[in-house]
Amino acid sequence: MRLHPMNQWFGPKSFGWGWTPVTWEGWVVVLGIVVVIAAIGHRFRPAS
């Protein structure tokens, strides 16, 4: 039995709690989330 079937973008972590990307599509999702959070933070930063 394969640990990460080809159709899953995220798989269980080796230790700890949660999921981790196992394909390039999963890493694209993670990168997209980081970019969105950074853009929101940049947009709503306090005026200096």
C-alpha positions, 0 to 999 in steps of 0.5 A: 500500500502506498503512503501517498496516493498520486491524487492526494496533494497533502498527506499525514505528517511523519510525526506531530499533528496535521498534514503536509504537502506531498505534491507540487500542487500542494506546495502551490496551495501553501504558497498561495495562502502565504501570498494572500496572508502577506497581501492582506497584512500589507494592505491593512498595516497601520499608517506610519 
